[in-house]
């Protein structure tokens, strides 16, 4: 009985993990002021502009994800980052339409 519950819990956790990434467009990691693409795809122009913000703000140990929410891209940032830097990243993302991001050629 306990084994079945543990197996059911493991399956539920795997499903929850994949569902949480179902709406993810891309994931980036900032180290030493430089961005690295972890998952997904995005246009080179978007990556370059985001990387420029990361370099100017010297972002380190920060994860930046773009997800689809309400039919529009939304930025999710994890790590220590100032409000101004986060707003600059959002402003860059806001200049690109969802269709532009999805058709991006740059892949992890």
Protein Blocks (a to p, Z undefined) as FASTA:
>chain_A
ZZmmmmmmmmmmmmmmmmmmmmpfbdcddeehiacdfbdcddfklmmmmmmmmmmnopgh
iacddddeehiacdddedjddfklmmmmmmmmmmpcfklmmmpmbdZZ
